[in-house]
Amino acid sequence: MKKVLFSLVAALMVVACNAQQPPATAAATNATAAAAAPGNAQIADIQKMLEERFKGAPIRGVRASVIPGIFEAVIGDDMIHFNPALNHFIVGNLIDAKSMANLTEERVAELSAIDVKQLPLDNAIKFVRGKGERVMYVFTDVDCPFCTRLEQTVQSMDNVTVYNFMFPIDSLHPAATNKQKAIWCAKDRLAAWQDAVLRRKFDDKAKTDCANPVDATKALGAKLGVRATPSFFLADGRMVAGALPKEKIEERLAAVQAKLAPTK
């Protein structure tokens, strides 16, 4: 929470400073922005400095921040904001004070987007409601209560296709791997999955020795940056973490559907 507040204060300070300035003409504003915009050479220099400072860490998305004079980059899994000399860093969430949008979360999701066409759909349990035009690719754990909540939510939705990838987290749910292998070995995988995750109905004697993708899916999820369940990817490749409320999922699906709609 302290991290969130720290970045929020930074954003609010920018808004307050801007409010004290007299209104500028559009031409003057554009000219100032153009003059302040960093060139490719400066970005390259900053990239090099980051690589020297954070040796061995993956560095992505170096660019100017929305805060004047500040830059941003994702180092490993974390986004940082910093001054060009790299002697001050802000680690945490940057919030847009007007919309209250989490700009850090949006940027990390953008940089972490995957090509969903590369996902092995044959290794997922498919569930369709209505026309199924909107798609979610869910990494889920049968013993995760938040996964149950997400599954309950999608049961009440329409026009959605859900691909459930079996992604048990052994450190939290040591029995989940064998359960999910048994679900995969069931004659009706979807029925077995929904019985287990929605109704806590599970056959402890079910076989687990059939060919199954559970271990491969655990490796795939780790490679894609899945750290918790449920986490799901939308059709534009962006990852969403957590069991969001139905209205929030609907918003995300509608936004992606509009984004990917063919232009006329």
Summary of the structure (lengths in Angstrom):
residues: 264
radius of gyration: 22.3
end to end distance: 44.8
largest distance: 73.8
contacts: 726
relative contact order: 0.11
helix: 44%
strand: 18%
